[in-house]
Amino acid sequence: MGENEYTKELIAFMQETGFVWGPSPEIYGGLAGFYTYGPLGKLLKNNVENAIRKTFIENGLWEVECPIIAQEKIWEASGHLTSFSDPLIFCTKCNGEYRVSLLIEEAKPELEIGGLPNDVLLKLIEEHNIVCPKCKGKLGSEITQHNLMMQTKVGTDTVAYNRPETATTTYLPFLRYSEFFRKKVPFGIFQIGKAFRNEISPRQHMLRMREFTQAEGQLFLYAHQKYEFEHFDSVAEERLPLWPHKNQKEKLPVEQISLRDAVEKNILKNQAYAWTLNLTYKQFLGMGIPAELIRFRQHSPEELIFYAEDAWDVEVKLKSFGWTELCGVHDRKDYDLKQHSKFSGQKLEIFDGETKEKLVPHILEIAFGSDRPTYALLDIFYDPSDKERKVLRLPHILSPIKVAVFPLVNKENLPEIAEKICQDLKEFVCIYDKAGSVGRRYSRNDMRGTAFCVTVDFDTLENKDVTVRDRDSHEQVRIKISELKETLRKLIHGEIKFKDLKK
Amino acid sequence: MGENEYTKELIAFMQETGFVWGPSPEIYGGLAGFYTYGPLGKLLKNNVENAIRKTFIENGLWEVECPIIAQEKIWEASGHLTSFSDPLIFCTKCNGEYRVSLLIEEAKPELEIGGLPNDVLLKLIEEHNIVCPKCKGKLGSEITQHNLMMQTKVGTDTVAYNRPETATTTYLPFLRYSEFFRKKVPFGIFQIGKAFRNEISPRQHMLRMREFTQAEGQLFLYAHQKYEFEHFDSVAEERLPLWPHKNQKEKLPVEQISLRDAVEKNILKNQAYAWTLNLTYKQFLGMGIPAELIRFRQHSPEELIFYAEDAWDVEVKLKSFGWTELCGVHDRKDYDLKQHSKFSGQKLEIFDGETKEKLVPHILEIAFGSDRPTYALLDIFYDPSDKERKVLRLPHILSPIKVAVFPLVNKENLPEIAEKICQDLKEFVCIYDKAGSVGRRYSRNDMRGTAFCVTVDFDTLENKDVTVRDRDSHEQVRIKISELKETLRKLIHGEIKFKDLKK
């Protein structure tokens, strides 16, 4: 199945099975870039977000929830008001509007346009005779800047914006954090929440939405702590799949490098950044992304945003779109706190016991979200290879529905027993399903990624046992009802394997 | 402590301890009606939301996540565009703007103004000589309607709004639900997410914010199913603290009435509504609100919104603000689906096997959120009666931090052992705390609501046991390290009581 064909099949599967619907609201024709998580998609997304929480909390970061809306001054300080924009060009014939970079990339993929100024881009459009992709009309001779923030108003006259990222809002309560942590630096904060970008060309389904959920972790630390980071030793021997900028240029492959080596060879600039990159890796493994589909790609100097010291992206290999950026890890230095200090007039610094001076901490940021990983999990684990029995092979712990319970037939006492078993299994997400043949119920649950199906049959009446079927192997075992909950719990948490039950 | 005094103390406690900060962003002076959950507040809010999820899922409802933003037409259909507004009046001297109802209520609390038209309100202002509360200036002679929705734009020209409630967005994928549930009605959907209201006078701290988190459950059912509701029998004997409109008028008290009696006496209109009210009660008990602080207050006919068949509010008795509305349960009939059908041109109906016709389902709605219950829990369980040792007496299962582990002193091996114990307890939210005297660490954790403190001392080295201290009784027991995790787990889940450990 080709990339394009698979993408279509995947999106149709998401819609039909109840994972992701959209663009929303569908009955009104849909608004590009807005999607709805259906019942199964929302369970999966919650599992992803809980995995993110668990990993952050276990690594000592604390969650906060800041408002989505903030007034204009904050975005002036952060730089979003002036520079968070896309260059747009209009078609002189049909009035269609296009992001210049996307337009050129799609018309002439061989051109390297990163960082080029607008007048050069206009010349490229003319030279290569790039026209409106819709009507083939002539494009305008001007590029306008389209700010990506969604403006609104608070009260009757305060201009405000829906945040374009969680990060800026996470930085603002800095003085409160300083009290909460009793002025002990480093400390870590994360936030999971909505952000909004008024993209002109939303595309690639859930990968570039106008409303999306970010999950961003922020490590606050003094500059001098980067080089001797207290937690570094405990992770120094971990190996990460790194693809430094130099290797990309020289067409060398991704390498598994230990953090200690990476810091010593100056592939990673310092211990704290290396620790942060390792935490990022744990995040993606914790969300169930297979290690062999993950790589860390370093930004080239041209890609780096002006205030960033270093940046690496997590890329995940998708069947639909190939290697795809799912996360960025940035050394933002003291840029943000200094800007907000300047614009708010408040000193954002802490007395450092070591250097005996007040310092503005630096920030290392892990910027990702829960939409793309949710999409990635569906992309990676959806298996339509057997047309008769398509399966969503999610890791059990991520499956939206853990267990489905069926009565073999709707006769005698079987439905009542099955319903009672389902009640007993409420600590998992467990559904009762009596519609259609058992084969049909199996395949419906395979599509949903349900980890185990439990069937109550006539033998149950006599032996007090049920059939448990494994989604991936289609194998079945008989389990006593009295042992069912504990067995399923161990299976779901990976403490035992299904094939061990056969013995 | 008076109501006002307690409110001040409570809000100061929330700010200082790291529960709720704001108005946010504080370093920029704050924007009224916007608050930030600090590390402890966010843990508490997550616990509240997880309790909500658990109760809804156990009762057969499925969660979805719909976009916050929707275009103008949706809000035209829902009625928000024309009627979701507050009458405003301006001061002719200082230009201050006021919600008319609030202004009159605060100046003349004895006046009954519900449902009065604008010209009557203007007369009342004149008659009672109500002036600008800030500058005592004369108020204008006109009332303008201030729409409470926050407008924004999508793309370059699509007018859209941040949703003022989740409910409308939950209704829009109706046809998708119909497929997902294989046209089997009734079915239930819930959504937990942000909503926005551009209040002119945000007040009462977290009780009336401009950005807030709603949790709304929607039961879709045919009208005829209301009177014979399949799940009614299983809850018919449950007793709820009901305060019917008639009793309010006649100054009769709240009564514990069984659902069966309430339906028979026509206090509740039908079985499905009674079941829904019972689910609502379970929600509030599940969030840890004590039963004796909950009552259900029926709306009077004058309070009812035009399309609603019946409405009851959940009120919770707060120390700060007295009886306070935390939830509304509404019979919305087929109003919403019919409106969206009309405006979208799509038929929103399902073939009913019983009546053999296509029907537009009715909707019973449980409308609440997670901010007010979070505030209520802090209000109810914060206990500053002992000035030397203020305690947050949250139910263990809701405590943001379950366990704190201390080394008695920072000597010998005690810190290492304590840290290792903390690592082992990671399945709970567990913190390691070594700063200050043990007494100070106890009181710090009492303020945070930490359920149990574990101290590692010199006896630990010999006996491999630790001191476990109970937050509420201040009692202590020695527990073997090898039994610690299991003991704490049982304590936190309420399977054993602390005093039983003493035996």
Chai-1 contact restraints between the chains, C-beta under 6 A:
chainA,res_idxA,chainB,res_idxB,connection_type,confidence,min_distance_angstrom,max_distance_angstrom,comment,restraint_id
A,G18,B,F180,contact,1.0,0.0,6.0,A-B,restraint_1
A,W21,B,P173,contact,1.0,0.0,6.0,A-B,restraint_2
A,W21,B,R176,contact,1.0,0.0,6.0,A-B,restraint_3
A,S24,B,P67,contact,1.0,0.0,6.0,A-B,restraint_4
A,P25,B,L172,contact,1.0,0.0,6.0,A-B,restraint_5
A,I27,B,S344,contact,1.0,0.0,6.0,A-B,restraint_6
A,I27,B,Q346,contact,1.0,0.0,6.0,A-B,restraint_7
A,Y28,B,S344,contact,1.0,0.0,6.0,A-B,restraint_8
A,L31,B,Q71,contact,1.0,0.0,6.0,A-B,restraint_9
A,F34,B,P67,contact,1.0,0.0,6.0,A-B,restraint_10
A,T36,B,C66,contact,1.0,0.0,6.0,A-B,restraint_11
A,T36,B,P173,contact,1.0,0.0,6.0,A-B,restraint_12
A,Y37,B,V64,contact,1.0,0.0,6.0,A-B,restraint_13
A,Y37,B,E65,contact,1.0,0.0,6.0,A-B,restraint_14
A,P39,B,W62,contact,1.0,0.0,6.0,A-B,restraint_15
A,K42,B,E63,contact,1.0,0.0,6.0,A-B,restraint_16
A,K42,B,V64,contact,1.0,0.0,6.0,A-B,restraint_17
A,K42,B,E65,contact,1.0,0.0,6.0,A-B,restraint_18
A,E58,B,K426,contact,1.0,0.0,6.0,A-B,restraint_19
A,W62,B,P39,contact,1.0,0.0,6.0,A-B,restraint_20
A,E63,B,K42,contact,1.0,0.0,6.0,A-B,restraint_21
A,V64,B,K42,contact,1.0,0.0,6.0,A-B,restraint_22
A,E65,B,Y37,contact,1.0,0.0,6.0,A-B,restraint_23
A,E65,B,K42,contact,1.0,0.0,6.0,A-B,restraint_24
A,C66,B,T36,contact,1.0,0.0,6.0,A-B,restraint_25
A,P67,B,S24,contact,1.0,0.0,6.0,A-B,restraint_26
A,P67,B,F34,contact,1.0,0.0,6.0,A-B,restraint_27
A,P67,B,E211,contact,1.0,0.0,6.0,A-B,restraint_28
A,I69,B,E211,contact,1.0,0.0,6.0,A-B,restraint_29
A,Q71,B,L31,contact,1.0,0.0,6.0,A-B,restraint_30
A,M150,B,T152,contact,1.0,0.0,6.0,A-B,restraint_31
A,T152,B,M150,contact,1.0,0.0,6.0,A-B,restraint_32
A,T152,B,T152,contact,1.0,0.0,6.0,A-B,restraint_33
A,L172,B,P25,contact,1.0,0.0,6.0,A-B,restraint_34
A,P173,B,W21,contact,1.0,0.0,6.0,A-B,restraint_35
A,P173,B,T36,contact,1.0,0.0,6.0,A-B,restraint_36
A,R176,B,W21,contact,1.0,0.0,6.0,A-B,restraint_37
A,F180,B,G18,contact,1.0,0.0,6.0,A-B,restraint_38
A,E211,B,P67,contact,1.0,0.0,6.0,A-B,restraint_39
A,E211,B,I69,contact,1.0,0.0,6.0,A-B,restraint_40
A,S344,B,I27,contact,1.0,0.0,6.0,A-B,restraint_41
A,S344,B,Y28,contact,1.0,0.0,6.0,A-B,restraint_42
A,Q346,B,I27,contact,1.0,0.0,6.0,A-B,restraint_43
A,K426,B,E58,contact,1.0,0.0,6.0,A-B,restraint_44
